[in-house]
Structure formats: structure tokens, C-alpha cells
Amino acid sequence: MVKATINGLEVTVKRGTTILDAAKTINVKIPTLCKHADLPASAACGICVVKVKGTTKMIRACCTPLEEKMDIITHDAELQKIRRTVLELILSNHPNDCLQCPRNNNCELQSLAADFGICEVPFPQFLRELPADKSTKTINLIPEKCILCGRCVYVCQEIQDVWALSFIERGHQTRISPAGDINLSESPCIQCGQCSAHCPTGAISEFDETSVVWDNLYNEDKYCVVQIAPAVRVAIGEAFGFRNGENFTGKLYAALRRLGFKAVFDTCFGADLTIMEEATEFVQRFAHKKGKLPLITTCCPSWVDFMEKFYPDMIENFSSAKSPHEMLGVMAKTYYAQKNSIDPSKIYMVSIMPCTSKKYEISRSKEMFVSGYQDVDVSLTTRELARMLKQAGIDFVNLEPEEPENILGEYTGAGVIFGATGGVMEAALRTAYYFITGENYKEIKFESVRGLEGVKETSINIQGTEVRIAVAHGIGNVEYVIKKIEAALASGQDLPYHFVEVMACPGGCVGGGGQPYGATDSLRLIRAKGLYDDDDSKNLRYSHDNPFIKKIYKEYLGAPLSEKAHKLLHTRYLPRPLYKK
């Protein structure tokens, strides 16, 4: 521990704690722009400078550890002037188009400018005419809005291990771009959106498709239906001032009907359906030796894209099951359409996802059109939905909760935990255990696969046989798992795992690239707790116990992995080039 003084107040913190974090312990907020709680300090902006009594130097609080007997001043007239000048210089190189920016009213630079009361910039404006890159149709890259904080580059390279973004050129010409100055769609980008989730300004944002959805809602010839992902319900409230992690499932159903959707489904039902297929697939491979092990889950499209690009030799290990929103989409345009005598060509399916890469997934292969229609017509992020609700004048705060359509809306606790890292694995094991033993697993919670450790390894015993599993989240953590598998295969040793779950985003879908801004590990844990609490509250917590899942197999699909189920609910994977020509 070290003892020091900040603004005349004594503070004691662990050695190595930065001045910035030490100040927070005594409720002193030092302004920052480049620093993010998830990331190491880059000290790029210089707004967090503070003084140390007894020296003439000013140091950056975000990257300087507090030392014994330091006497720090965080705010005085000179520091205020310096910070204001730094902000004015940044603004002189930044477009003055806040009203047209996707981050308007939710921008860290805008907030700081307001805090400092900056209404005029005394420096000549120097803007670089850098073209916007909207080539992926999932993520917009607008480099002229970039303040060169380096957050997106660090996330893409060090946390996600994708290396789609980098700094190019030097000096005042420095900018962010895919290496080689190519389009993002031509790069290794897996469209996870973590760059946008960490960007402090409007330099990187989701590809907005709300206008397309509005057009279809107003089209009387369309039968618009919608589904909401598990993670959306515990994050949407943040856009309306509610406490973090609060579950608003019922309010969402009501709000979506107010928007004009004729039927409201729940992706958690799709998750239960996914578990039926994926758990059956695992049992086939593990218990009946039909197929390669380990089985690797494929609910995350960014992970699938990464695997196809970086580890195509593992494609045979992929589960062929579609993701939950795709399964629900195809069921809406086949089973639901038949049950309700609706022309499937008129059904317009919108999925509300915590994810940017779902925008890519809905048209990634011909299997997403196997019913004769696109499974999901458009996918919106949580942020896009929040904007639509505000545009529609819906008083979300005071809405009375409603229920979904039973036929594709009722879900179990297993379905809702899909939104947290480890949730897919936990749900699948609950049902796989039942398929093998004929009994429900009594210790229903798999605590060992919960939490934010980058790689979680554990095992369970099924009738005397050990099932070894691994859960990884954040693509940068995947290499450890894959290398262990490859080493075992090369040496002929026993596999380290039989079942592997990967989610591209840190924390899983609760920390997805389309969720409300400001996610940190503490917030991811709070959102995940909201999902686990929902699971705890359910009378039914095993996907195979869902009566509407049983009904859909009895009336329409036959059985998991049946010919019809395989045609509608499964897909295939192909090696993809890292760089498109």
C-alpha cells in the first residue's frame, strides 16, 4: 500500500494504482477522453494532466502510479486552462456536425466540451477530407471524426486478435484504417463491433437500418414480426435511465407492439430450439462416436467468421446448428405462417440483437434462405431499438408489461442465459445430460462456466464418463483453447475438451458490440446477473421441458436432427480468405 495526498485529502491505495483511480476513491473525478476502463492507458489525449507539489512537471493521471507521499493537485486555474485548450485543439480538427452524428448526446468529446462550456473554438478549423467506409453494412468507419485515442486499435489487435484496424501514416496525417488502406469489408474484420463499443466519438458506429424497418412497418402489405435476444432485455433500460442490468422483458413486448409489430416473439425460444439440435449433435458425437470432437458451438457469427478465416481446418468441429435468431426466423416463415394461414412472402422478420455481426449473419449463406425466404430480413442493435422507441414517442418508463406470442415466445431458463458467456454451454449440458441419462441434471447451475475469466475449463461426470469442456470469450482468448486442441490432435493424446463454447465479445452477448455504450467488466457482470436471475425465476429451466418446443417437434419438425430439422435449422461453413480481392 502507498499513502499520498490528493487535493489535501489523504488517500491509501494498493501500490501500482494510478493517480486517476486513486482520485476516484475519494470522489475526485479527473477528466479523461482516451482512457477506457477495459483498456490500458494510452495517455494520448493529455486532458488528465495533474500537478505534483515540489516539481514543475505535469503528469498524466491515467498512466502514472501514485507514489508514497506524493502531493497531487488535480484541479486549479492553470490545469483548467490547459484542459480547455487541449479540448479546443481537438475540436479544431473535428467536424462540427453533432446534430447529424450517431453519437449525438452520447459522445464523450461532446460531453467534455459541454462540461467546459466551450461554445467557440479560437483556433482555425483544419479538417481532413477522409472518406467514410460503410462497406461491411454492419459497421461504419468515419475516420474524420477520429480523435486518435487508440481504443479501437487496441481492442481489435490485442483483445480480439483480429488486426483489422491500425494506425497508418505519421504526424498530423495519422489516421485509423485497415492495414494497407483497404476497405473494412476487404480486411480480416469479423464485424464484432467491439471497436464501435469502445469508440468515444462517432468515428465508429453500427450501420443504421432503422429507416428500413420504419418503411416496412408503415407498409400495409407487410406482416411485420419481431424477436428480442436475451441480452437486449437487461441492457435496453440503460437508454432510458434505469439502473444497470434491470430486466425489461415485459416492457419490451409491449413497446414492440406499440411500434406496430403484429407478432412479438422471443429469441430465447430460438435458443431452446438451438439447444435441442446442438445437444443432440453433441450426444451423437460424444456418446455414439458419429462425428469429430470437440464439438464447437456456433451461435456467435463473429466467432464463426473468425474460425472460417483463421482456423478453417476446424470446420468439421463446428456445430451445424444455426444461431437462435435464425432458427426462430425460419420457424416464423414456415411453422408460424402455416399455423396462422399467413403468406410467408409477406412476413417481415426483424431481430433485435446486442450484436453488430448479426447484420452480416442473416445473409451469410444460402442456408439462411432455405425456406424460400430470408430467415431474418433485418437485424437491429439494442442501440437502434432505443432510438426507434424514442422516435415513436413511447413512454417506455411507464409501460405495463405484456406477454409474447406463445407459439414462438415461451422460453425456459436455459434459453435466457445464452446472453452471458458460458450460457450456451450450460444450457446445452443440461439437455445433453438428459438425452444421455433420461434424467435432469440435479445441480442445475454450472458455476464453473460463469464469470469473466477469459478461458474457463471444467468437466462434468455423465454416467461415469468425464466430459471436458472449455468456455472462451473475447476472441483473443481463443488461441489458447485451439492450440491445446491442435497439440493433442498432433500428438495423438486425449482431447483436452469434448465441448467448446466461444463468444467473440468480452462477457458474451451482454457485452455485445451493439449494446448501449459504456460497457465495462463490472457492468457486464451486472447484465449477466439479470439473465441468471431470470433463469432462477423460471419454473422450467431445461430446454427439453419447454412444452412449445415439444409441440413444434411433434407437429412439424419430427425430432432433433431429423431430415426436416436439418434442412431448416442447420447450416454449413466454408473457408474464407483473410483479405478479399
C-alpha positions in Angstrom: 0.0 0.0 0.0 1.0 3.6 -0.6 -0.1 6.8 1.2 -0.3 10.1 -0.5 -2.4 13.3 -0.6 -4.8 14.4 -3.4 -6.2 17.9 -3.2 -5.4 18.0 0.5 -7.1 14.7 1.3 -5.1 11.6 2.4 -5.5 8.5 0.3 -4.2 5.0 0.8 -4.3 2.6 -2.2 -2.5 -0.5 -3.4 0.9 0.1 -4.9 0.6 0.4 -8.7 -2.8 2.2 -8.6 -2.8 5.1 -11.0 -3.5 8.6 -9.8 -6.7 8.6 -11.9 -8.0 5.6 -10.0 -6.7 6.7 -6.6 -8.6 10.0 -7.1 -11.8 8.1 -7.6 -11.6 6.5 -4.2 -12.0 10.0 -2.6 -14.7 11.1 -5.1 -12.5 13.2 -7.3 -13.1 12.9 -11.0 -10.2 13.8 -13.3 -11.5 14.3 -16.8 -10.3 11.8 -19.5 -11.0 11.2 -23.1 -8.7 8.5 -24.3 -8.9 6.2 -21.2 -11.4 3.3 -21.1 -11.9 1.1 -18.0 -11.3 -2.0 -20.1 -8.1 -0.9 -21.6 -4.6 0.1 -20.6 -3.9 3.8 -20.7 -2.6 5.2 -23.9 -2.1 8.7 -22.5 -3.0 10.0 -25.9 -5.2 13.0 -25.1 -3.4 14.8 -22.3 -6.6 16.0 -20.7 -5.9 14.2 -17.4 -2.8 16.1 -16.5 -2.2 16.9 -12.8 0.4 18.6 -10.8 2.8 17.2 -8.2 3.8 19.6 -5.5 7.5 20.2 -5.3 8.1 19.6 -9.0 7.4 21.7 -12.1 6.2 18.8 -14.2 2.7 18.0 -15.1 1.9 14.3 -15.4 -0.8 12.3 -16.9 -3.0 10.7 -14.2 -4.3 7.8 -16.3 -0.9 6.2 -16.7 1.1 7.4 -13.7 1.1 5.2 -10.5 0.6 7.0 -7.2 3.8 7.0 -5.2 4.4 7.2 -1.5 4.0 10.8 -0.1 3.0 12.3 -3.4 1.0 15.5 -3.0 -1.2 15.8 -6.0 -3.3 18.7 -7.3 -6.0 17.7 -9.8 -7.8 20.9 -10.3 -6.7 24.6 -10.3 -7.0 27.5 -12.7 -3.9 26.5 -14.7 -5.0 22.9 -15.1 -8.5 24.0 -16.1 -7.0 26.3 -18.8 -4.7 23.6 -20.1 -7.6 21.1 -20.4 -9.8 23.6 -22.1 -7.0 24.4 -24.6 -6.5 20.7 -25.3 -10.2 20.2 -26.0 -10.2 23.3 -28.2 -7.3 21.9 -30.3 -9.1 18.6 -30.6 -12.3 20.3 -31.7 -10.4 22.4 -34.3 -9.7 19.1 -36.1 -13.2 17.6 -35.5 -16.3 18.0 -37.7 -18.8 20.4 -36.3 -21.8 18.2 -37.2 -23.1 16.9 -33.9 -26.7 17.0 -34.9 -26.0 14.6 -37.7 -23.7 12.3 -35.7 -24.9 8.9 -34.4 -23.3 9.7 -31.1 -25.1 13.0 -30.6 -25.9 13.3 -26.8 -23.9 10.2 -26.2 -20.4 11.3 -27.1 -17.5 11.6 -24.7 -16.0 14.5 -26.6 -19.3 16.4 -26.8 -19.9 15.8 -23.0 -16.4 17.2 -22.1 -16.9 20.2 -24.4 -20.2 20.9 -22.6 -18.6 20.5 -19.2 -16.0 23.1 -20.1 -18.6 25.4 -21.6 -16.9 25.5 -25.0 -19.1 27.4 -27.4 -16.4 28.8 -29.6 -13.0 27.4 -30.8 -10.3 30.1 -31.0 -8.2 28.1 -33.5 -8.6 27.8 -37.2 -10.5 24.6 -38.2 -8.5 22.1 -40.0 -10.5 19.1 -41.3 -9.1 16.3 -43.3 -11.4 15.1 -46.1 -11.3 11.4 -45.3 -14.0 9.2 -46.9 -16.4 7.2 -44.8 -16.2 3.4 -45.0 -19.6 1.7 -44.9 -18.5 -1.3 -47.0 -19.4 -4.0 -44.4 -23.0 -2.9 -44.0 -22.5 -3.7 -40.3 -20.1 -1.1 -39.0 -19.5 2.5 -40.3 -16.0 3.8 -40.1 -15.8 7.6 -40.3 -12.1 8.5 -39.8 -12.6 12.3 -39.9 -14.4 12.0 -36.6 -11.5 10.0 -35.0 -9.5 11.7 -32.2 -6.7 9.1 -32.4 -7.3 7.8 -28.8 -6.2 4.3 -30.0 -9.0 2.4 -28.2 -10.4 0.7 -31.3 -6.9 -0.3 -32.5 -6.0 -1.8 -29.1 -9.4 -3.7 -28.9 -9.1 -5.0 -32.4 -5.5 -6.1 -32.1 -4.9 -7.1 -28.5 -8.3 -8.1 -27.2 -9.9 -9.5 -30.3 -6.7 -10.6 -32.0 -8.2 -9.7 -35.4 -5.9 -6.9 -36.6 -8.4 -5.4 -38.9 -7.7 -1.8 -37.7 -4.4 0.1 -37.3 -2.8 3.5 -37.4 -1.4 4.5 -40.7 0.7 7.4 -41.8 2.5 9.7 -39.4 2.3 13.0 -37.6 -0.8 15.1 -38.3 -1.6 12.7 -41.2 -2.1 9.8 -38.8 -5.5 8.1 -39.1 -7.2 4.8 -38.4 -7.7 2.4 -41.3 -7.4 -1.3 -42.1 -3.8 -2.1 -42.9 -2.9 -1.3 -46.5 -5.6 1.3 -46.6 -8.2 -1.1 -47.9 -11.9 -1.2 -47.2 -13.1 -2.8 -43.9 -15.0 -5.4 -45.9 -11.8 -6.5 -47.6 -9.9 -6.8 -44.2 -9.9 -9.6 -41.6 -12.7 -7.7 -39.8 -15.2 -10.1 -38.1 -17.8 -7.3 -37.6 -18.0 -7.9 -33.8 -18.4 -4.2 -33.2 -16.1 -4.0 -30.2 -14.3 -1.1 -32.0 -17.6 0.8 -32.0 -18.4 -0.2 -28.4 -15.1 1.4 -27.2 -15.0 4.4 -29.5 -15.6 7.7 -27.6 -16.9 9.6 -30.6 -18.9 8.9 -33.8 -15.8 7.6 -35.7 -17.1 4.1 -35.5 -20.8 3.1 -35.2 -23.3 0.5 -36.2 -24.7 0.6 -39.7 -28.2 2.1 -39.0 -31.1 0.3 -40.6 -34.0 1.8 -38.6 -35.4 3.7 -41.6 -35.7 0.3 -43.5 -37.7 -1.1 -40.6 -39.9 2.0 -40.4 -40.7 1.7 -44.1 -41.9 -1.9 -43.6 -43.9 -1.1 -40.5 -45.8 1.5 -42.5 -46.3 -0.9 -45.4 -49.7 -2.4 -45.1 -48.8 -5.2 -47.4 -46.2 -6.4 -44.9 -46.8 -8.6 -41.8 -44.1 -7.3 -39.6 -42.9 -9.6 -36.7 -40.1 -9.2 -34.3 -37.9 -11.1 -31.8 -35.7 -9.9 -29.0 -32.4 -11.5 -27.9 -31.7 -12.5 -24.2 -29.1 -9.8 -23.7 -31.3 -6.9 -25.0 -33.7 -7.2 -22.1 -31.1 -6.4 -19.5 -29.5 -3.5 -21.4 -32.3 -1.6 -23.0 -33.2 0.1 -19.7 -29.9 1.9 -19.7 -31.0 4.0 -22.6 -34.0 5.3 -20.5 -32.2 6.0 -17.3 -32.9 2.7 -15.4 -30.3 1.0 -13.3 -27.9 -1.3 -15.0 -28.9 -4.9 -15.5 -32.6 -4.5 -14.8 -34.8 -6.9 -16.8 -37.4 -5.3 -19.1 -38.7 -8.3 -21.0 -42.4 -7.5 -20.5 -42.0 -3.8 -21.3 -40.1 -4.7 -24.5 -43.0 -6.9 -25.6 -45.4 -4.0 -25.0 -43.2 -1.4 -26.7 -42.7 -3.5 -29.8 -46.4 -3.9 -30.2 -46.7 -0.1 -29.8 -44.2 0.3 -32.7 -46.6 -1.7 -34.9 -45.3 -5.2 -35.0 -48.1 -7.7 -35.5 -46.4 -10.5 -33.5 -43.7 -10.4 -30.9 -41.5 -13.5 -30.4 -38.6 -14.2 -28.1 -35.2 -15.3 -29.3 -34.9 -17.3 -26.1 -37.4 -19.7 -27.7 -34.9 -20.0 -30.6 -32.2 -20.7 -28.0 -34.3 -23.5 -26.6 -34.6 -24.9 -30.1 -30.9 -24.5 -30.8 -30.2 -26.5 -27.6 -32.4 -29.3 -28.8 -30.4 -29.5 -32.0 -26.9 -28.8 -30.6 -27.2 -31.1 -27.6 -28.4 -33.9 -29.8 -25.5 -33.2 -32.1 -23.1 -33.4 -29.1 -24.6 -36.7 -27.9 -24.3 -38.1 -31.4 -20.6 -37.2 -31.5 -19.7 -37.9 -27.8 -21.8 -41.0 -26.9 -22.3 -42.6 -30.4 -18.9 -41.6 -31.9 -20.6 -40.0 -35.0 -18.6 -37.0 -35.9 -15.5 -35.1 -34.8 -14.8 -33.9 -31.3 -14.6 -31.5 -29.8 -17.9 -30.0 -30.8 -17.6 -26.2 -31.1 -20.7 -24.0 -30.6 -21.6 -21.6 -33.4 -24.2 -19.2 -32.1 -21.8 -16.2 -32.4 -21.5 -15.1 -36.1 -18.3 -13.1 -35.4 -16.7 -16.3 -34.0 -17.9 -18.3 -37.0 -16.4 -15.7 -39.3 -13.1 -15.7 -37.4 -12.9 -19.5 -37.4 -13.6 -19.7 -41.2 -10.8 -17.2 -41.8 -8.2 -18.2 -39.3 -8.9 -21.9 -38.5 -10.7 -23.4 -41.5 -9.2 -26.8 -40.7 -11.5 -26.9 -37.6 -14.7 -26.5 -39.7 -15.6 -30.2 -39.2 -15.7 -29.5 -35.4 -18.3 -26.7 -35.8 -21.9 -27.4 -34.7 -24.0 -27.1 -37.8 -26.9 -25.7 -35.8 -28.0 -22.2 -36.9 -28.0 -19.5 -34.2 -31.2 -18.9 -32.2 -32.5 -15.8 -34.1 -32.0 -17.7 -37.5 -33.9 -20.7 -36.2 -36.7 -18.5 -34.9 -36.8 -16.6 -38.2 -37.2 -19.7 -40.3 -39.9 -21.1 -38.0 -41.8 -17.8 -38.3 -41.9 -18.1 -42.1 -42.8 -21.8 -42.1 -44.4 -23.2 -39.0 -46.0 -20.0 -37.7 -47.1 -18.9 -41.2 -48.8 -22.3 -41.7 -50.5 -22.3 -38.3 -51.9 -18.8 -38.9 -52.6 -19.0 -42.6 -50.2 -16.2 -43.4 -48.5 -15.8 -46.7 -44.8 -16.2 -45.8 -43.8 -13.8 -48.5 -45.5 -11.0 -46.6 -43.8 -11.8 -43.3 -41.0 -9.4 -42.5 -38.9 -10.6 -39.6 -36.9 -8.1 -37.5 -34.5 -9.4 -34.9 -33.3 -7.1 -32.0 -29.8 -8.2 -31.2 -27.0 -7.0 -28.9 -24.7 -7.6 -31.8 -23.5 -5.9 -35.0 -22.4 -9.1 -36.7 -25.9 -10.4 -36.8 -26.4 -7.9 -39.6 -23.9 -9.9 -41.6 -25.1 -13.3 -40.5 -28.6 -13.0 -41.9 -27.3 -13.3 -45.5 -24.0 -15.1 -45.0 -25.0 -18.4 -46.8 -27.8 -19.9 -48.9 -29.0 -21.9 -45.9 -30.3 -18.6 -44.5 -32.9 -18.7 -47.3 -33.7 -22.4 -47.3 -37.4 -21.9 -46.7 -37.6 -19.9 -49.9 -37.4 -16.7 -48.0 -34.7 -15.0 -46.0 -34.9 -16.3 -42.4 -34.4 -12.8 -40.9 -35.0 -9.7 -43.0 -33.1 -7.2 -40.9 -31.3 -7.2 -37.6 -31.2 -4.1 -35.4 -28.9 -3.5 -32.4 -30.1 -2.6 -28.9 -29.0 1.0 -29.7 -31.1 1.2 -32.8 -34.1 -0.1 -31.0 -33.7 2.5 -28.3 -33.7 5.2 -30.9 -36.8 3.8 -32.6 -38.7 3.8 -29.2 -37.8 7.4 -28.6 -38.8 8.4 -32.1 -42.2 6.8 -31.7 -42.9 8.7 -28.5 -43.3 5.6 -26.4 -43.2 6.2 -22.7 -41.1 3.2 -22.0 -40.7 4.0 -18.3 -44.5 3.7 -17.6 -45.4 0.9 -20.0 -47.3 -2.1 -18.5 -45.5 -5.4 -19.2 -47.1 -7.8 -21.8 -46.5 -11.3 -22.9 -45.0 -12.7 -26.2 -46.8 -14.9 -28.7 -46.8 -18.3 -27.0 -46.1 -20.3 -30.2 -42.6 -18.9 -30.6 -42.2 -16.9 -27.5 -42.3 -19.1 -24.4 -38.9 -19.9 -23.1 -37.1 -21.7 -20.3 -34.3 -20.5 -18.0 -31.8 -22.3 -20.3 -32.8 -20.1 -23.2 -32.3 -16.8 -21.4 -28.7 -17.5 -20.1 -27.5 -17.7 -23.8 -26.7 -14.0 -23.4 -23.9 -14.5 -20.9 -20.5 -16.1 -21.6 -20.9 -19.8 -20.6 -24.6 -19.7 -21.0 -24.8 -21.7 -24.2 -22.6 -24.4 -22.7 -24.6 -24.5 -19.5 -27.9 -24.8 -21.3 -26.5 -27.5 -23.7 -25.1 -29.6 -20.9 -28.4 -29.5 -19.0 -30.1 -31.1 -22.0 -27.3 -33.3 -23.2 -27.2 -34.9 -19.7 -30.9 -35.6 -20.0 -30.5 -37.1 -23.5 -27.8 -39.5 -22.3 -29.3 -40.4 -18.9 -33.0 -39.8 -19.2 -32.9 -37.7 -16.1 -32.5 -34.0 -15.5 -29.1 -32.9 -14.0 -29.8 -32.1 -10.4 -27.1 -29.5 -9.9 -28.6 -27.2 -12.5 -26.2 -24.4 -12.1 -22.7 -24.8 -13.8 -20.9 -22.1 -11.7 -17.6 -23.1 -13.2 -18.5 -21.8 -16.6 -19.9 -18.5 -15.3 -17.9 -15.3 -14.7 -15.5 -13.2 -16.7 -12.3 -15.3 -16.7 -11.1 -15.3 -20.3 -11.0 -19.1 -20.5 -12.9 -21.4 -18.2 -12.1 -25.1 -18.1 -14.1 -27.7 -16.2 -15.7 -31.1 -16.5 -18.8 -33.0 -15.5 -19.4 -36.7 -15.0 -22.1 -38.3 -17.1 -22.7 -42.0 -16.1 -19.1 -42.5 -15.1 -17.7 -40.7 -18.2 -15.9 -37.4 -17.9 -17.0 -34.6 -20.3 -14.3 -32.0 -20.5 -15.4 -28.5 -21.6 -14.0 -25.1 -22.2 -15.6 -21.7 -22.5 -13.8 -18.7 -24.0 -15.0 -15.1 -24.6 -13.2 -12.3 -26.3 -11.6 -13.7 -29.5 -8.1 -13.0 -28.1 -8.6 -15.8 -25.6 -9.5 -18.4 -28.2 -5.9 -19.2 -29.3 -5.1 -20.9 -26.0 -8.0 -23.3 -26.5 -7.4 -24.0 -30.1 -3.6 -24.6 -29.6 -4.4 -27.1 -26.8 -6.7 -29.0 -29.2 -4.3 -28.9 -32.1 -1.4 -30.1 -29.9 -3.5 -33.1 -28.6 -4.6 -34.0 -32.2 -1.0 -33.8 -33.5 0.4 -35.9 -30.7 -2.4 -38.5 -30.5 -3.1 -37.7 -26.9 -6.6 -37.5 -25.3 -8.5 -34.4 -26.3 -8.4 -31.6 -23.6 -12.0 -30.8 -24.3 -15.1 -32.5 -25.8 -17.3 -29.4 -25.9 -16.2 -25.8 -26.5 -18.1 -22.6 -26.4 -16.8 -19.3 -27.8 -18.3 -15.8 -27.8 -16.5 -13.1 -29.7 -17.4 -10.3 -27.3 -16.0 -9.9 -23.8 -18.7 -11.1 -21.4 -20.6 -12.7 -24.2 -23.7 -11.1 -25.7 -24.3 -8.9 -22.7 -21.1 -7.0 -23.8 -22.0 -7.2 -27.5 -20.9 -4.6 -30.0 -24.5 -3.3 -30.4 -25.3 -2.8 -26.7 -25.6 0.6 -25.0 -22.2 2.4 -24.7 -20.1 2.3 -21.6 -19.8 -1.4 -21.0 -17.1 -2.4 -18.5 -16.4 -5.7 -16.8 -18.5 -4.6 -13.8 -21.4 -3.7 -16.0 -21.1 -6.9 -17.9 -21.4 -8.9 -14.7 -24.5 -6.9 -13.7 -26.2 -7.5 -17.0 -25.3 -11.2 -16.8 -26.8 -11.4 -13.3 -30.1 -10.1 -14.7 -30.1 -13.1 -17.0 -29.2 -15.6 -14.3 -31.9 -14.1 -12.1 -34.4 -14.7 -14.9 -33.2 -18.3 -15.1 -33.6 -18.7 -11.4 -37.2 -17.4 -11.5 -38.4 -19.8 -14.2 -40.4 -22.9 -13.4 -38.9 -24.6 -16.4 -35.1 -24.4 -16.7 -34.3 -27.2 -19.2 -34.9 -26.6 -23.0 -36.3 -30.1 -23.5 -39.0 -29.3 -20.9 -40.4 -26.4 -22.9 -44.0 -27.5 -23.9 -44.0 -25.4 -27.0 -40.6 -26.9 -28.1 -42.2 -30.3 -27.7 -45.2 -29.2 -29.7 -43.1 -27.8 -32.6 -41.3 -31.1 -32.9 -44.4 -33.2 -32.6 -46.4 -31.1 -35.1 -43.7 -30.0 -37.6 -40.1 -31.0 -37.2 -40.3 -34.6 -36.1 -37.2 -34.9 -34.0 -33.9 -33.1 -33.5 -31.6 -33.8 -36.4 -34.4 -35.2 -38.5 -34.3 -34.5 -42.2 -36.7 -31.6 -41.9 -35.0 -30.2 -38.9 -31.6 -30.4 -40.6 -32.9 -28.7 -43.7 -34.4 -25.8 -41.8 -32.3 -25.4 -38.7 -28.8 -26.2 -39.8 -26.2 -24.6 -42.0 -22.6 -25.2 -43.3 -19.3 -23.4 -43.2 -16.6 -22.6 -45.8 -13.0 -21.4 -45.6 -12.9 -17.6 -46.2 -9.9 -15.5 -47.3 -8.5 -13.2 -44.7 -8.3 -10.4 -47.3 -10.8 -10.1 -50.1 -9.5 -9.1 -53.5 
